[in-house]
């Protein structure tokens, strides 16, 4: 009998997809094997598909014995991961585990591996094991950046060339595997690993040739092309080959440049997925960014048009000039016409960082922008320009603002933009963390009929801020409050909020955390348009509804927290639900 009857009635294909999506939740898969007869075989197959050999934990010997005693289970294993330290356990060795699993496709390891790791795998392969292998874990460099296993790795995969689908080509062996790439008839993915740095032009030269099966390229530690290489590029891409078969490109950059954008667009015209990451978040901005404004905007405009044909785009930790940041944000808006969320963080760094940009166009379009503003951007001029672009062009559905500790004066300047921010045309969710917020303008420009979520955490608020927000927003689906303080306008000191005063707003739910910082024995008074309800919270944190007589007695003895709003359906304080 299934744990949930509804699960048992699902079509087989849908049930398979759901169970496969639970691949990393071993406990749930185990429960399905024990409680649901119809799904037990599928869950069992997914459960044993990937096996993690933990560093000599108590479960490891039991796992080995299970594989030894049950052939049907051992035949299900397709991937084995040897975690760091697992090779030092008495019951674990490649020789004892791998021969048990005839259908292995992936053998991977953590940061550590023993000196004979690849040679032992080669011996096992020659003995008739690993005949279906598709990928072997990469030969990572040691602490000093020296890759002592690259040659052994190369020797191994060259013998496995008939089944291998993923390759790691390292600088330490002069990328020799790429030179023999045509011998690997099934290779779909290749990672070009560089320690000193490699440019995209160099990658292009390495991969020059006909490789119709090659679909994915990973490049680590990419650098800006030299002047000589750039000159070759300027000559109408005369020496740059096009790779129309590649669908996924992932690059880790030392420093990102405009030239890289042009190269990517030229080299990979049919990408479905693109990931760009900057290795160091503190690298200096490339001189390649210092370009004519019209040229810069033209390249970025073309690049985002190029992205519009993909399923997924991700950029992480990319250092940008101010102009390039604004050009990028503007072009995201113009190209995709929807922005799911914008996150703004103040940090002690010196530069602007496009911390994350995620664009997904499969099924439902979603665009998420996360930027980190270094200390040189904490100016009114910068904020005016940023919020003008966000309001007029981006118009996000959700905005998150996060500030580092300290920076009070700079944060206060940013807090002054809250009133204009909540008036964005389609904004329905706002999250603020560690932000000092002063008094909003007295004049209410616009009444917002509905807001999905308002989250305020660790903020210093003007005593009238919540009232002013209530004058602006008619309905809020959910209000979250966590560890906020009220600023005394006379003394400047912080005080705990004892009154949540939003009389003109209706709430579906209010969720308050860290009220009272562990205080017990207090009163919660809820004043709605239709009624007043009072609760007493005891030392266990449990709440009890009070009568009017009890309230008069308790009020004289305990502190009172008041919630004043038009209407409220659900209330939770410090994790405890109040039955209204």
N, C-alpha and C positions, 0 to 999 in steps of 0.2 A: 504494500500500500504506500503511495507516495506521500511525502510529508505535506504537500499541498496538492489538493485535488485538481486545481486549475493547471498546475504544471503537467500533470499526467495526461491532460486532454490536448496538449499542444501538438501541432503537426511535427513529424519527426525531424524535418530539416530545421525548423525554427528551434526545436529543443536542442539539436546538435550545436547550433550557433550559440545559444545561450550557455551551454555547458563548456564549449570551447573558449568562450570569453572569460570563464572562471578559472582559467589555466593556473593562475598564480595563487588562487585561494584553495590550498590543499585541504583545509578542514571542511570546506563546503563540498568539495568533490568526494571526500571520504564519507560525509553524511549522505550524499546522494547514492553512493554505492550501497549503503546499509539500509536506507529507508525507501528507496524508489526502485522497484523491480524493473520498470520499463526503461529507466535511464541508467541503470547500474553499469551496463556494459560500456556505454559511451563515457560515463564518468570515470570508469576504471581505465579506459584507454587514454583519456586526457591526463589522469592522475599520474600514470607511469610514463607518459611520453617524455617528460623532462625530469631528470633526477639530479638533485643537488647533493654533492658529497660534502657535508659540512666538516669543519676542522676537527675530526675525531670525536664528534658528539656521540651521545649514548645511542642515538638511533642508527648510526652508521653500520655497526656490526649486524644489527637486525636486518637492515636493508640488504646487505651483502648475502646474508643467509637466505632471505626471501628470493633473491635473484637466483641463488644456487639451487634452491629446492623447488622453485616453480618456473618451469620453462616458459609457460604461456605468458607470465608477467615479464620475464626477461626479453621476450620477443616484442613486447610493446615499447620498450625503451628506445627512443630515437635521439635523445640528447643527454649528455652527461657533463655536468660542470663540477670540476674539482676546485673547491674554494681554497683560499690561502690556508696553509697549515695542514690540509687534509692528507698530504703525502707523507706526513710524519706519524701517521697512525699505524699501529702494527698490523691491523686487519685490511689496510687499504693499499693497493698497488694497481697499476695499469694492467698487470698480468692477471690479477685475480678478478677484476671486474669486467674489462672489455670483452674477453672471450665469451662471457655469459650473454652478451647482447648482440645478436647477429645483424640487427637492422639499424645500427647506429648511423646517424647522419651527421651529428655534430659532437665533437669533443672539445671542450673549452676549459680554461683554467683561470684562477684569479691572478693577482699580481705575481705571486710566486710560482715557480715550478722547479722541479729537480733538474740537475745537470744532464741527466740521461732521458729526459722527458720525450723529446722528439725521436731520439735514436731507438728508444723502447717502443714507441708507436710504429716506427718503421719496421722493427723486427716482428711485431704483431701483424702488421699488414702483409709482410712476406710469408707469414705462417698461415695466411688465409682469412684473417679477421679484417674488420673495417672495410669490407668490399663495397659497401654502399655509402661510404663517407662522402660528405659534401663540404664540410668546413672543419678546419683545425684552428684552435685558438692562436691568436697572433703572437709572434716573438717580441715581447715588449722589452724596451731597454731597461737596464738596471738603474740604481740610484744615481750613478755617474753618467747616465746617458749612453752607456755602451751596450750594444745589443749583442750578447755573447751567443745567442741561440739562432741567429738568422740563417746561418749556413745549414745547420741541422734541419731547420724548418723547410728551407728550400729543397734539400735532398729528399725530405719526406713527401712534400706535395708534388714534386716532379714525378715520383713513382705512382702517386694517386691521381695523375692527371686525367684519367678517363672518367672519374666520378666527381672530382672537386668542382664546386660551383662558386666558391669564394676564395679570393687570394689576398695576401698581404705582401706588398712589394716594398722593401725597406731600403733606405739610403745606405745602410751598412753593407749591403751586397750589391750596391750600384744598380738597384732596381733590375737585377738580372732576370727575375721571373717575367717581367713585362716583355723582355726581348724574346722570350719563348712562349708568349701568350697564345700563339696560334696552335700550339701543341695541346692546350687545355680546351678541349672541344665543348665543355659544358659550363665554362666560367661565365657567370652573370654579374658578379659583384667583385670589385677590386678596390682595395684601400692602398693609397700611396702614402707611405709613412716617411716623413722627413724630420731629422733632428735639427739640422742647421737652417732649414727653410727651402721651400721650392715654389717657384712661380707657376701660374696657370699656363703660361707659354711653355715652360719646361714640361709640365704634365701633358700638354697637347703633343709635344714632340715625342715623348715617351710612348704615348698611346696611338701614335700615327699608324694607320693600317685598317684593314677590314675585320672588324670584330662584331658581327651582327647580333651575337647573343649577349653582348655586354650591355646591361641595363642600369647598373648602379656604380657610381664612382664616389669614393670618399677620399678627401685630401686633407692631410694633417700638416699644420705649421706652414701655411701658404704665406708667401711674401710678395711685395710689390716687384713687378718686373724691372730689370735694370734698364738704363737709358738705351742700351743697344737693342734690347728686346722690344722696348717701346717704339723705337724707330722702325723696327720690322713690322710692328702692328700698324703703325701709321701708314705704311705702304699698302693700304687697302687689304689688310689681313692676308697678304700674299703667302705667308708661310704658316697660316693657321688653318688646320683641318677642322671640318664640321663633323659632329657626332650625332646624327639624327636619331640613332637607335637608343641613346641614353635617356632614361625616364626619371632617374633620381640622382641628384647631386648634393653632396654634403661637404662643406669646406670649413675647416678651422683656420682662421687667419691670425698671423702676427699683427698685421696692420691692414686695414681695409681701405681700398682706393676706388676712385671713379673708374679707373682703367679696368679693374676687375669686373665691374658691372658690364662694361662693353664686351669684354672677353666672354663672359658667361652667355650673354645674349647671342653672340656670334657662334660660339662653339656648340651650344646645346639648344637648338631651336624647338625641340619637342618635349621639354621637361614636364613631368607631372608633379614633381615634388622637389623643392629646393630648400636646403638648410644652410644658413650662413652664421658662423659663430666666430667671435673674436677671442683668441686664446687668453690675452691679458686685458683685464678691464681697465688697467691703468696705463696702457700704451699711449704714446703721443699720437695726435692726429696727423695723418699722412699729409705731406705737402701736395699730394695729388688732389686734395680737396680744394686747394687754393686755385680756383679757376674762375673764368668769366661767368658772371651770374646767369646769363642767358644759356650758355653752354651747359652749366650745371643743371639748370631746370629742364633743359631739353633731354639730357641723358636720363634723369630721374623719371621724367614723364614717360619716356620710351620704356624704361625698365618696368614701371608699374603696369603699363599696358601689356608687356611681356608676361608679367605675373598673372594677369587676369585669365590666362588660358590654362593655368595649373589647378590641380586639386588642393595642394597644400604648399604654403610658404612659411618659413620660420627664420627670423633673424634674432640673434642673441648677443648682447654685450658689445654692440658696434659703436665705436667712438665716432662722433659726428661734429662737424662745424655747426654753428647755429643756423646758418642759411640752409645747410643740407637737411637739418632736422625739420625745419618748417616746410621745405620743399617736399620732403618725404611724406609728412603728415598730410599736406595739401593734396598730393597726388594719390595717396591712399583713398581720400574722400572722393576725389573726382572719378577715380577708376572703379571703385567698388560700390560707391553710393550707400554704404551701410557701415556703421562702426558699432560693434557690440559693446566694447568697453575701452576706456582710456584710464591708465594708472599713472599718477605723477608722484615721484618720490624726491625729497630733498636729501642730498648727501654731501659729505665733506670733500668729495672728489673735486678735481679742477675742471673737468670737461662735461659736456653733454653726452649722455649715453643712451642710445636706443636699446634699452635693456632687453626688451622682447617685442617682437612684432610677429603676430601669428595670423595667417590668412587661410581660411578653409572654405572651399567653394563646393565641396561635395554635399549633395542633398540640400543643406541649408547654409547659406553664406554667413560666415562669422569673421569679424576682424577685431583683433585685440591689440592695443598699443600700450606699451609700458615704457616710460621714459624716466631717466634719473637725471636730475638737474644739479650740476656741480655749483660750487660757491660763486662762480663768476656770472651765473644766470639768475641770482637772487635779486633782481632789480625790477622796478616798476615797469620799465620799458619792455623788458623781456616778457613779464607776465601779461602786459597789455596785448602784446603781439600774439602770445600763445593762446590766451582765452578768446581773442578775436577770431583766430583761425578755427578753434574748437567750436565756437558758437555758429559762425557763418558757413563753414565748409564741412567740418567733421560731424557735428551734431550727434554725439554718442548717446547710446541708450543707458550706459552706466559709467560713472566716474569714481575712481578711488584715489584718495590723497593720503600719502604716508610721509611722515617727517622723522628724521633721526632725532636722537636726544639732543638737548641744547638748542641752539639756533633760534631762540625765542623771538628776537626782533625780526629775523628773516621769515619765520613761520607766520608771525602776525601779519606781515605784508601779504602773504599768500592767502591767509584767512579772510582778508578783506574782499576776496573775489567770490565768496560763497553765494551772495545774493544774485549776482549775474549768472553764476554757474547753474543754479536751480531753475533758471528761466530758459535754459536750452530747450529747443522745441520738442525733442523726443526723449529727453532725459527722464528715466523712471527709477533710477537707483543711484544713490550717493553714499559713499563710505569715506569717513574721515578718521584718521588715526594720528594722535599726538599733535594736534593742531590747535593753537590758541585762536579763538574766534571772538571778535568784539561785537559790538552792537550793529545790527543791520540798519540800513537806511529806514527812516520813519515811514516814507511813502511806499506803499505796496503797489508795485507796477502791474503785477499780474497774479491772479488767483489760479493756482494749479489744481485741477480737478482730481487727479489721481496720481499717486506715487507708489511704486512697487515696494521699495525698501530704502530705509534711511538708517545708516549704521554710524554711530558716534562712539569712538573708543579713546580713552586716555586723553581727552581734550579738555582744555581750560576754556570754559564758556562764560560769556557775559550773562548776568542774571536774567536778562530779558530775551536771550537768544531763542529759547524754545517757544516763548509766546509769539515772537516775531515769525518764527517758522510756521506756527499754527495759523497766523494771519495770512500766510501765503499758500498753504497746502490744505485742501479740503479732506482728502482721504489718503491714508498711508496703509498699505497692506501689512507691512511689518516694520516696527521700530526696534532697533537693537541699541542698547546703552551698556557700556562696559567701562567702569573705572573713571568716569568723568568727574570734573570738579567745577564748582562755580567760583568765579573770581570776584572778590569783594571790590567794588568800584571805588571805595573810599580808602581802605587799607592796602589794597593790592594783594592781599593774602588769599590762599585757596581755601574753599570751604566745601564740605560734602553736600551734594544735592539732596535736599529734603522735600523738594516740590517739583514734580514734573507737570508743568503748567502749559497745556496745549488745548485750551477750551474750545477752539473752533475746528478741531480735527477729529475725524472718526478713524479708529484703528481696528484692523482685524486682529492683530496680535502685537503685544509688547513683550520683549525679552530683555530683562535687566540682569547683568552679571556684576559680581564684586560690589554689590551694595552693602555698605556697613562693614566691609572688610572682616567678615567673620562675626559681626555683631549678632547677638541673639536677643530675644525678648524685645520686640518692637511691634509697632502697629502700622498696618498698611491701609490707608483710607482711599477708596476709589470713588471719585465724584463724577458721575455721568449726567447727561442732560435729563435722563429719566429717573435716576435713582442714586442713592449713596450706599456703598457696601464697605464694611470694615472687617479686617482680619487681624488676628493676633498671631505673631510668629514666635514660637517657643525656642528654647535653647537647643533643641534638636533640629531646628530649621523648618519644622512642620507648621502649617497654618491652620487656624480655626476661625470660622466666621463668628463675629460678635453681634450680640443684640445691642440695642441702643443703651440699655442699662449697663451692660458689661463694658461698653465702649467708654462711658463716662468714668467708670472706675479705673480702667486701664490707661486712659489718657493722662491721668494725673501721675502715673508711675513710669510710663515708658515713652521713648521717642516715637514720633509719628512721621511716616513717609506718606506724602499725598500725591495721588495721580489724578489730575483734573483734565478730562477730555470730553468730547461730544458723545462718543460711544466707544465701546471696547468689547471684543468677543473672547479674547484669550490673553491671559497674563501669566508670565513665568518670571520669578525672581530667584536668582542664585540656583537655578535648576529645579525649583519647586513650583508646581502648577497650582494656581489659585482658581477654584471653581466659582465662576461668577454667576 
